Amino acid sequence: MILTSSRLYSEFLGIELENPFILSAAPSTDELDIARAGLDAGWAGLILKTTSLETTVVDLAYPMMSSFNDGENLLGMGNIDLISAYHINEVAKRASILKSEFPYKMIAASIMSDSKEGWQTLVKKLKDAGIDLIECSFSCPQGNVGEDPGKMLAQSESATEKVATWVKEAAGDLPILIKITPQVTDIVAIARAIQSSGCDGITASNSIPALMGIDIESLTPIPNVGGRSTYSGLTGAAIKPITLRTIAEIARNLPGFIISGNGGITDWRDSVEALAVGAGNIQICTAVMLNGFGIIEDLTSGLDNYLKEKGFNSITELVGEALPMLVNHDELPREEVRSFVNNDRCIGCGKCYIACRDGGHRAISWDHQNRLPEVSVEKCVGCGLCLLVQPVENCLELRKVN
Ligand SMILES: Cc1cc2nc3c(=O)[nH]c(=O)nc-3n(C[C@H](O)[C@H](O)[C@H](O)COP(=O)(O)O)c2cc1C
């Protein structure tokens, strides 16, 4: 059962959303039937996989998927996918079909080109198809306009502003999001360039260029594509902290500028975090690819319960609520905290002792006979390393001492 709750409702760039969860541009939005299934499952909208002009060659290589594991859990996913093999005429047709079948959902499309004429043609065709919003992928290596070759568009402030201005010129009132990469020195400068272009907001962010690993038997980098490999786009849980920082940094410096949060959001708790640092809605790809469209049930019920329990009447009230507590390092309060062992919860594993001995301040001594750690209040600086290795919740805790 999909929850429809007034708390989850919001307006995003003038588009009504029954909940904040949108399917991001990816394989799940590339085929009409699959996209339909996502909307039927309860997603509030989707962004069709990035499309291009009919003349653009999309030369895919397989296998394209790989993962980054800790042995048991998939922490991150890698892909060497490119944009959609479906070109603009087909995608515009599909957008218009979806809009007629799902008038109350957000139907958006993603585009990429390499010339002013190309970008503007794509925008006009989608506008004619009755699309609600266009997202521009400025975070694919193929998207540059000739300056700074090899770079993604969103790695150059001047290219970002120039191309975003072309897009907005053609789009007029149609909302435009620019999808950026977090892999830049100054994310705020890129965000400012987008704001100056007149575009409506930012999708923060796309997958992050990564080398997924090396098969140590054959020494072939992963994924192995006929004995060769290349860099992948890293997505999923592993990139959430980078996404949160990217959203927060833009929201702190450009208050009120619209952000669609994307990258590593896997469950409703992650979505709370992204909203709390300034995202206006949430896009998800990897969690759906791995677990199916059905995760929308847990996302919506989990977020709604959270809002109710915390006394928020709408997701809008949650947006940006964590930002006042986020400051620069030199503005942090200097508190004296120390680690304390809760003997009744200690299982005598010795992990805190080892971590403090070899990675901390040698403030934890070890009673071999009773298998008990003891913290020296004089030596402990309160770094918190021991808490990271605790196997039992609250077997150690930090307490203020002054
Ligand atoms: C296989 C695959 C294909 C993707 N294709 C596109 C694409 O065509 N256009 C785009 O803007 N992003 C594309 N993405 C990126 C996703 O839209 C999303 O930004 C990224 O996966 C981060 O979100 P996540 O951690 O929830 O997966 C793709 C991601 C994957 C895994």
The ligand as an SDF file (V2000), in Angstrom:
LIG
                    3D

 31 33  0  0  0  0  0  0  0  0999 V2000
   23.7300    2.2560  -14.8790 C   0  0  0  0  0  0  0  0  0  0  0  0
   23.5350    3.7120  -14.6330 C   0  0  0  0  0  0  0  0  0  0  0  0
   23.2030    4.5620  -15.6920 C   0  0  0  0  0  0  0  0  0  0  0  0
   23.0540    5.9220  -15.4840 C   0  0  0  0  0  0  0  0  0  0  0  0
   22.7160    6.7370  -16.5310 N   0  0  0  0  0  0  0  0  0  0  0  0
   22.5540    8.0640  -16.3320 C   0  0  0  0  0  0  0  0  0  0  0  0
   22.1790    8.9250  -17.3870 C   0  0  0  0  0  0  0  0  0  0  0  0
   21.9220    8.5060  -18.5180 O   0  0  0  0  0  0  0  0  0  0  0  0
   22.0830   10.2620  -17.1150 N   0  0  0  0  0  0  0  0  0  0  0  0
   22.3190   10.7800  -15.8740 C   0  0  0  0  0  0  0  0  0  0  0  0
   22.2250   11.9860  -15.6960 O   0  0  0  0  0  0  0  0  0  0  0  0
   22.6570    9.9710  -14.8500 N   0  0  0  0  0  0  0  0  0  0  0  0
   22.7770    8.6430  -15.0540 C   0  0  0  0  0  0  0  0  0  0  0  0
   23.1050    7.8310  -14.0000 N   0  0  0  0  0  0  0  0  0  0  0  0
   23.3330    8.4380  -12.6790 C   0  0  0  0  0  0  0  0  0  0  0  0
   22.0950    8.3810  -11.7810 C   0  0  0  0  0  0  0  0  0  0  0  0
   21.0300    9.1140  -12.3160 O   0  0  0  0  0  0  0  0  0  0  0  0
   22.4280    8.9630  -10.4010 C   0  0  0  0  0  0  0  0  0  0  0  0
   22.7720   10.3190  -10.5600 O   0  0  0  0  0  0  0  0  0  0  0  0
   23.5620    8.2520   -9.7100 C   0  0  0  0  0  0  0  0  0  0  0  0
   23.4280    6.8700   -9.8720 O   0  0  0  0  0  0  0  0  0  0  0  0
   23.6420    8.5880   -8.2290 C   0  0  0  0  0  0  0  0  0  0  0  0
   22.4700    8.2040   -7.5410 O   0  0  0  0  0  0  0  0  0  0  0  0
   22.3380    6.8220   -6.7130 P   0  0  0  0  0  0  0  0  0  0  0  0
   23.4740    6.7660   -5.7530 O   0  0  0  0  0  0  0  0  0  0  0  0
   20.9880    6.8590   -6.0930 O   0  0  0  0  0  0  0  0  0  0  0  0
   22.4590    5.7390   -7.7250 O   0  0  0  0  0  0  0  0  0  0  0  0
   23.2380    6.4450  -14.1950 C   0  0  0  0  0  0  0  0  0  0  0  0
   23.5330    5.6070  -13.1230 C   0  0  0  0  0  0  0  0  0  0  0  0
   23.6710    4.2480  -13.3200 C   0  0  0  0  0  0  0  0  0  0  0  0
   23.9800    3.3590  -12.1750 C   0  0  0  0  0  0  0  0  0  0  0  0
  1  2  1  0
  2  3  1  0
  2 30  2  0
  3  4  2  0
  4  5  1  0
  4 28  1  0
  5  6  2  0
  6  7  1  0
  6 13  1  0
  7  8  2  0
  7  9  1  0
  9 10  1  0
 10 11  2  0
 10 12  1  0
 12 13  2  0
 13 14  1  0
 14 15  1  0
 14 28  1  0
 15 16  1  0
 16 17  1  0
 16 18  1  0
 18 19  1  0
 18 20  1  0
 20 21  1  0
 20 22  1  0
 22 23  1  0
 23 24  1  0
 24 25  2  0
 24 26  1  0
 24 27  1  0
 28 29  2  0
 29 30  1  0
 30 31  1  0
M  END
$$$$
